[in-house]
Amino acid sequence: MQVSHLGWRFVEPHDEFRPVFEEAVRDAPRNVDWQFKVKRNWLILPVRLTEETARCGDDFGAGKSRLLEDQEFCLAALADMELILQALEAAAPPAPVAPETP
């Protein structure tokens, strides 16, 4: 089991969506602490992954690898990720309906 996390890179980020991501990360998870970070990418990741990455000299891959040893954490993060994705989906505006063709 891998450590759950999400990342997006936008050509033109829309800051008006930041509160949606921040709210989903704050309110949806139940098992581990999460954070939404904006750098070059927009990231949703467990706080523990950020801490482990820092311990590994900011090597994200090494931080993820170290957490693989804790499969209970990986399972808890996966369960939370499902809740975060559901919260983001619920916050998304409805898709436009295409007009019917005759």
Buried (B, 14 or more C-beta within 10 A) or exposed (E): EEBBBBEEEEEEEEEEBEEBBBBBBBEBBEBBEBBBEEEEEBBBBBEBBBEBBEEBEEBBEBBBBBBEEBEEBBEBBBBBBEBBBEBBEEEEEEEEEEEEEE
